[in-house]
Amino acid sequence: MRSRQRQQPLKLGERARSKLNRRVGTIDAVDRVDGRRLYGLHYDEAPQDKYLTTAGHDGAQLPPELLERVEQSATSPAQQEA
């Protein structure tokens, strides 16, 4: 059985996906609150749900456990059509 390695910390400008809503975006802030890292994730596309609150519309502040790194070659459906 392979041992799990700790994920390297994300850096500004890297691509990541939220494990909460599976939306992809770019890391635009790295903060520390009470010794824990929080990442600011700015989503690529606007949500299709018109009832989503403004606070969760453009991005989120998430701990590293709720983010997964996305390969740079992965693009959003809107970018693939263009």
ABEGO torsion letter per residue (X at the ends): XBBBBBBBBBBBGBBBBBAAAGBBBBBABBBBBGGBBBBBBBBABBBABAABBAAAAAEBBBBAAABBBBBAABBBAAAAAX
